[in-house]
């Protein structure tokens, strides 16, 4: 049975990285993070199934550098708040 918690947060982080970074850098980053944090089966799903489909879906999306920076700042703020909420 898949772990929906790790799939959900893994998909959110993968989508954000894919929008902020170039595909090659996003792919390498997600692959290294996923296999360290998630289990083998969950990381395989994220890297081998979700990420290629996401790259195809986002191929028509074009963001300017300022949009990418703004999205990156918002993502960082969200991660800090989630980290604080988990510690609380």
MMTF fields as JSON, N, C-alpha, C and O atoms, coordinates in Angstrom:
{
  "mmtfVersion": "1.0.0",
  "mmtfProducer": "UNKNOWN",
  "numBonds": 351,
  "numAtoms": 352,
  "numGroups": 88,
  "numChains": 1,
  "numModels": 1,
  "chainsPerModel": [1],
  "groupsPerChain": [88],
  "chainIdList": ["A"],
  "bondAtomList": [4, 2, 8, 6, 12, 10, 16, 14, 20, 18, 24, 22, 28, 26, 32, 30, 36, 34, 40, 38, 44, 42, 48, 46, 52, 50, 56, 54, 60, 58, 64, 62, 68, 66, 72, 70, 76, 74, 80, 78, 84, 82, 88, 86, 92, 90, 96, 94, 100, 98, 104, 102, 108, 106, 112, 110, 116, 114, 120, 118, 124, 122, 128, 126, 132, 130, 136, 134, 140, 138, 144, 142, 148, 146, 152, 150, 156, 154, 160, 158, 164, 162, 168, 166, 172, 170, 176, 174, 180, 178, 184, 182, 188, 186, 192, 190, 196, 194, 200, 198, 204, 202, 208, 206, 212, 210, 216, 214, 220, 218, 224, 222, 228, 226, 232, 230, 236, 234, 240, 238, 244, 242, 248, 246, 252, 250, 256, 254, 260, 258, 264, 262, 268, 266, 272, 270, 276, 274, 280, 278, 284, 282, 288, 286, 292, 290, 296, 294, 300, 298, 304, 302, 308, 306, 312, 310, 316, 314, 320, 318, 324, 322, 328, 326, 332, 330, 336, 334, 340, 338, 344, 342, 348, 346],
  "bondOrderList": [1, 1, 1, 1, 1, 1, 1, 1, 1, 1, 1, 1, 1, 1, 1, 1, 1, 1, 1, 1, 1, 1, 1, 1, 1, 1, 1, 1, 1, 1, 1, 1, 1, 1, 1, 1, 1, 1, 1, 1, 1, 1, 1, 1, 1, 1, 1, 1, 1, 1, 1, 1, 1, 1, 1, 1, 1, 1, 1, 1, 1, 1, 1, 1, 1, 1, 1, 1, 1, 1, 1, 1, 1, 1, 1, 1, 1, 1, 1, 1, 1, 1, 1, 1, 1, 1, 1],
  "groupList": [{"groupName": "UNK", "atomNameList": ["N", "CA", "C", "O"], "elementList": ["N", "C", "C", "O"], "formalChargeList": [0, 0, 0, 0], "bondAtomList": [1, 0, 2, 1, 3, 2], "bondOrderList": [1, 1, 2], "singleLetterCode": "X", "chemCompType": "L-PEPTIDE LINKING"}],
  "groupTypeList": [0, 0, 0, 0, 0, 0, 0, 0, 0, 0, 0, 0, 0, 0, 0, 0, 0, 0, 0, 0, 0, 0, 0, 0, 0, 0, 0, 0, 0, 0, 0, 0, 0, 0, 0, 0, 0, 0, 0, 0, 0, 0, 0, 0, 0, 0, 0, 0, 0, 0, 0, 0, 0, 0, 0, 0, 0, 0, 0, 0, 0, 0, 0, 0, 0, 0, 0, 0, 0, 0, 0, 0, 0, 0, 0, 0, 0, 0, 0, 0, 0, 0, 0, 0, 0, 0, 0, 0],
  "groupIdList": [1, 2, 3, 4, 5, 6, 7, 8, 9, 10, 11, 12, 13, 14, 15, 16, 17, 18, 19, 20, 21, 22, 23, 24, 25, 26, 27, 28, 29, 30, 31, 32, 33, 34, 35, 36, 37, 38, 39, 40, 41, 42, 43, 44, 45, 46, 47, 48, 49, 50, 51, 52, 53, 54, 55, 56, 57, 58, 59, 60, 61, 62, 63, 64, 65, 66, 67, 68, 69, 70, 71, 72, 73, 74, 75, 76, 77, 78, 79, 80, 81, 82, 83, 84, 85, 86, 87, 88],
  "secStructList": [7, 7, 7, 2, 2, 2, 2, 2, 2, 2, 2, 2, 2, 2, 2, 2, 2, 2, 2, 2, 1, 7, 2, 2, 2, 2, 2, 2, 2, 2, 2, 2, 2, 2, 2, 2, 2, 1, 7, 2, 2, 2, 2, 2, 2, 0, 0, 0, 0, 0, 2, 2, 2, 2, 2, 2, 2, 4, 4, 4, 7, 7, 7, 7, 2, 2, 2, 2, 2, 2, 2, 2, 2, 2, 2, 2, 2, 2, 2, 2, 2, 2, 2, 2, 2, 2, 2, 7],
  "xCoordList": [0.845, 0.0, 0.894, 1.805, 0.656, 1.511, 1.321, 0.254, 2.361, 2.312, 1.877, 2.673, 0.623, 0.083, 0.701, 0.756, 1.165, 1.805, 3.076, 3.265, 3.944, 5.19, 4.939, 5.659, 3.931, 3.607, 3.127, 3.525, 2.28, 1.725, 2.809, 2.943, 3.584, 4.622, 5.75, 6.341, 6.046, 7.037, 6.59, 7.395, 5.313, 4.779, 4.779, 5.06, 4.469, 4.48, 5.891, 6.091, 6.858, 8.251, 8.773, 9.466, 8.446, 8.888, 8.303, 9.01, 7.049, 6.416, 7.051, 7.322, 7.291, 7.906, 9.319, 9.673, 10.126, 11.474, 11.431, 12.266, 10.475, 10.375, 9.974, 10.348, 9.217, 8.847, 9.968, 10.103, 10.77, 11.812, 13.108, 13.734, 13.508, 14.802, 14.65, 13.565, 15.714, 15.686, 15.472, 15.838, 14.886, 14.529, 15.709, 15.557, 16.865, 18.002, 18.435, 18.736, 18.467, 18.848, 17.762, 18.065, 16.508, 15.393, 15.394, 15.187, 15.625, 15.635, 16.738, 16.494, 17.935, 19.058, 18.83, 19.132, 18.306, 18.057, 16.996, 17.187, 15.881, 14.788, 15.238, 14.904, 15.984, 16.448, 17.324, 17.149, 18.26, 19.146, 18.396, 18.675, 17.458, 16.689, 15.726, 15.628, 15.024, 13.993, 14.56, 13.984, 15.669, 16.229, 16.859, 17.072, 17.159, 17.696, 16.584, 16.735, 15.478, 14.411, 13.301, 12.83, 12.886, 11.754, 12.241, 13.436, 11.313, 11.642, 11.906, 11.586, 12.478, 12.841, 11.626, 11.696, 10.519, 9.335, 8.726, 8.326, 8.652, 8.086, 8.977, 8.482, 10.285, 11.216, 11.178, 11.251, 11.065, 10.941, 9.697, 9.755, 8.574, 7.352, 7.554, 7.194, 8.13, 8.302, 9.232, 8.938, 10.349, 11.375, 11.026, 11.256, 10.473, 10.267, 8.879, 8.712, 7.88, 6.531, 6.029, 5.589, 6.098, 5.518, 6.331, 5.778, 7.632, 8.468, 8.461, 8.35, 8.573, 8.509, 7.164, 7.125, 6.076, 4.757, 4.641, 4.04, 5.22, 5.197, 5.978, 5.514, 7.157, 7.956, 7.197, 7.266, 6.481, 5.678, 4.56, 4.314, 3.889, 2.779, 3.257, 2.547, 4.452, 4.973, 5.762, 6.288, 5.85, 6.657, 6.122, 6.882, 4.854, 4.269, 4.224, 3.832, 4.622, 4.619, 5.934, 7.008, 5.847, 7.039, 6.983, 6.066, 7.969, 8.047, 9.272, 10.333, 9.117, 10.256, 11.144, 10.749, 12.336, 13.264, 12.66, 12.784, 12.015, 11.42, 10.284, 10.098, 9.529, 8.483, 9.083, 8.556, 10.185, 10.861, 11.425, 11.337, 12.004, 12.548, 11.417, 11.539, 10.319, 9.185, 8.616, 8.303, 8.48, 7.99, 8.954, 8.524, 10.247, 11.249, 11.195, 11.316, 11.016, 10.901, 9.652, 9.691, 8.555, 7.318, 7.45, 6.955, 8.115, 8.326, 9.19, 8.889, 10.254, 11.123, 10.362, 10.521, 9.544, 8.738, 7.765, 7.557, 7.173, 6.246, 6.961, 6.443, 8.139, 8.897, 9.301, 9.228, 9.724, 10.095, 8.883, 9.002, 7.725, 6.513, 6.092, 5.676, 6.19, 5.832, 6.805, 6.386, 8.075, 9.075, 8.778, 8.84, 8.459, 8.12, 6.855, 6.784, 5.872, 4.617, 4.87, 4.269, 5.734, 6.033, 6.801, 6.628, 7.641, 8.385, 7.51, 7.757, 6.514, 5.646, 4.858, 4.049],
  "yCoordList": [-1.175, 0.0, 1.243, 1.338, 2.181, 3.368, 4.276, 4.305, 5.001, 5.961, 7.303, 7.988, 7.68, 8.883, 10.148, 11.166, 10.107, 11.269, 11.631, 12.786, 10.653, 10.947, 11.232, 12.03, 10.596, 10.893, 12.336, 13.04, 12.772, 14.127, 15.176, 16.061, 15.094, 16.093, 15.97, 16.974, 14.761, 14.58, 15.226, 15.833, 15.094, 15.705, 17.224, 17.904, 17.762, 19.225, 19.77, 20.745, 19.148, 19.608, 19.415, 20.284, 18.29, 18.036, 19.064, 19.562, 19.379, 20.373, 21.74, 22.441, 22.125, 23.43, 23.494, 24.472, 22.457, 22.44, 22.465, 23.109, 21.776, 21.724, 23.066, 23.382, 23.858, 25.189, 26.201, 27.143, 26.009, 26.979, 26.72, 27.653, 25.452, 25.094, 24.551, 24.105, 24.58, 23.895, 22.393, 21.858, 21.72, 20.306, 19.42, 18.543, 19.627, 18.763, 18.925, 17.936, 20.149, 20.399, 19.927, 19.358, 20.157, 19.692, 18.172, 17.616, 17.505, 16.046, 15.487, 14.571, 16.023, 15.548, 15.84, 15.005, 17.004, 17.392, 16.51, 15.997, 16.335, 15.521, 14.073, 13.428, 13.569, 12.182, 11.981, 11.009, 12.893, 12.733, 12.909, 12.195, 13.838, 14.053, 12.898, 12.402, 12.469, 11.44, 10.136, 9.529, 9.701, 8.422, 8.489, 7.45, 9.681, 9.821, 9.923, 9.427, 10.554, 10.816, 9.778, 9.316, 9.414, 8.505, 7.058, 6.802, 6.13, 4.73, 4.46, 5.284, 3.33, 2.961, 2.981, 3.55, 2.367, 2.28, 3.656, 3.965, 4.485, 5.83, 6.7, 7.452, 6.604, 7.383, 6.918, 7.738, 5.607, 5.101, 5.656, 6.052, 5.69, 6.25, 7.711, 8.136, 8.482, 9.91, 10.198, 11.049, 9.489, 9.753, 9.137, 9.759, 7.923, 7.203, 7.369, 7.173, 7.726, 7.86, 9.301, 9.85, 9.908, 11.25, 12.32, 13.132, 12.319, 13.383, 13.459, 14.563, 12.346, 12.462, 13.016, 13.815, 12.592, 13.119, 14.603, 15.372, 14.993, 16.399, 17.253, 18.323, 16.793, 17.539, 17.715, 18.775, 16.688, 16.778, 17.799, 18.617, 17.755, 18.678, 20.125, 21.048, 20.325, 21.68, 22.199, 23.312, 21.419, 21.833, 23.09, 23.801, 23.377, 24.571, 25.763, 26.859, 25.558, 26.638, 27.395, 26.794, 28.696, 29.525, 30.584, 31.405, 30.558, 31.534, 32.407, 31.932, 33.681, 34.585, 34.336, 33.653, 34.898, 34.748, 35.343, 34.757, 36.49, 37.103, 36.246, 36.179, 35.594, 34.686, 33.487, 33.041, 32.966, 31.819, 32.193, 31.41, 33.392, 33.857, 34.033, 33.616, 34.648, 34.84, 33.506, 33.346, 32.552, 31.226, 30.524, 29.865, 30.662, 30.067, 30.642, 29.903, 31.945, 32.571, 32.095, 31.839, 31.976, 31.493, 30.033, 29.642, 29.241, 27.837, 27.722, 26.92, 28.501, 28.481, 28.904, 28.293, 29.936, 30.373, 29.3, 29.109, 28.604, 27.526, 26.376, 25.816, 26.026, 24.931, 25.289, 24.444, 26.524, 26.958, 26.885, 26.431, 27.324, 27.281, 25.853, 25.545, 24.969, 23.553, 22.921, 22.157, 23.22, 22.674, 23.119, 22.321, 24.389, 24.914, 24.246, 23.919, 24.043, 23.403, 21.958, 21.502, 21.242, 19.865, 19.82, 18.883, 20.81, 20.842, 21.257, 20.844, 22.051, 22.558, 21.417, 21.605],
  "zCoordList": [0.0, 0.0, 0.0, 0.822, -0.889, -0.974, 0.245, 0.858, 0.572, 1.66, 1.075, 0.434, 1.292, 0.68, 1.245, 0.556, 2.482, 3.091, 2.332, 1.95, 2.112, 1.403, -0.071, -0.671, -0.67, -2.063, -2.197, -3.125, -1.281, -1.368, -1.203, -2.048, -0.132, 0.086, -0.933, -1.331, -1.349, -2.404, -3.711, -4.417, -4.027, -5.249, -5.158, -6.145, -3.986, -3.814, -4.005, -4.73, -3.362, -3.47, -4.893, -5.423, -5.507, -6.882, -7.841, -8.717, -7.689, -8.552, -8.36, -9.335, -7.11, -6.852, -7.438, -8.096, -7.201, -7.77, -9.296, -9.931, -9.877, -11.334, -11.922, -13.052, -11.174, -11.648, -11.448, -12.228, -10.403, -10.062, -10.825, -11.326, -10.912, -11.498, -12.92, -13.291, -13.717, -15.016, -14.804, -13.757, -15.783, -15.636, -15.242, -14.391, -15.837, -15.523, -14.065, -13.396, -13.577, -12.193, -11.231, -10.182, -11.58, -10.739, -10.642, -9.563, -11.756, -11.773, -10.88, -10.094, -10.993, -10.181, -8.698, -7.845, -8.397, -7.009, -6.372, -5.269, -7.064, -6.529, -6.359, -5.365, -7.313, -7.228, -5.99, -5.255, -5.762, -4.606, -3.291, -2.327, -3.23, -1.998, -1.752, -0.629, -2.777, -2.611, -2.087, -1.183, -2.634, -2.209, -0.82, -0.194, -0.33, 1.023, 2.059, 3.176, 1.707, 2.676, 2.62, 3.659, 1.431, 1.259, 1.181, 1.031, 1.285, 1.072, -0.398, -1.255, -0.683, -2.059, -2.992, -4.081, -2.577, -3.437, -3.681, -4.803, -2.637, -2.799, -3.671, -4.512, -3.477, -4.295, -5.752, -6.667, -5.97, -7.343, -8.025, -9.189, -7.314, -7.884, -8.253, -9.351, -7.332, -7.551, -8.722, -9.561, -8.775, -9.792, -11.142, -12.179, -11.145, -12.402, -13.01, -14.214, -12.203, -12.74, -12.687, -13.698, -11.505, -11.347, -12.07, -12.812, -11.852, -12.396, -13.93, -14.463, -14.666, -16.13, -16.621, -17.556, -15.993, -16.379, -16.048, -16.798, -14.922, -14.53, -15.52, -15.914, -15.927, -16.893, -18.208, -18.831, -18.623, -19.848, -19.666, -20.553, -18.528, -18.273, -18.158, -18.559, -17.616, -17.431, -18.63, -18.587, -19.686, -20.839, -21.511, -22.17, -21.364, -21.975, -21.025, -21.425, -19.772, -18.778, -18.864, -18.842, -18.961, -19.05, -17.95, -17.915, -17.053, -15.972, -16.157, -16.561, -15.861, -15.918, -14.697, -13.752, -14.738, -13.618, -12.346, -11.27, -12.46, -11.267, -10.705, -9.49, -11.586, -11.122, -10.401, -9.382, -10.929, -10.304, -8.933, -7.987, -8.829, -7.548, -6.538, -5.386, -6.97, -6.067, -5.596, -4.416, -6.508, -6.149, -5.195, -4.248, -5.44, -4.567, -3.159, -2.182, -3.049, -1.73, -1.005, 0.198, -1.722, -1.101, -0.67, 0.386, -1.488, -1.145, 0.094, 0.978, 0.181, 1.341, 2.597, 3.653, 2.487, 3.617, 4.072, 5.27, 3.121, 3.451, 4.15, 5.116, 3.667, 4.275, 5.703, 6.595, 5.926, 7.28, 8.204, 9.342, 7.731, 8.562, 8.844, 9.961, 7.852, 8.068, 9.054, 9.924, 8.938, 9.845, 11.277, 12.212, 11.431, 12.75, 13.286, 14.471, 12.438, 12.869, 13.307, 14.279, 12.62, 13.008, 14.324, 15.104, 14.584, 15.83, 17.008, 18.141, 16.753, 17.807, 18.355, 19.264]
}
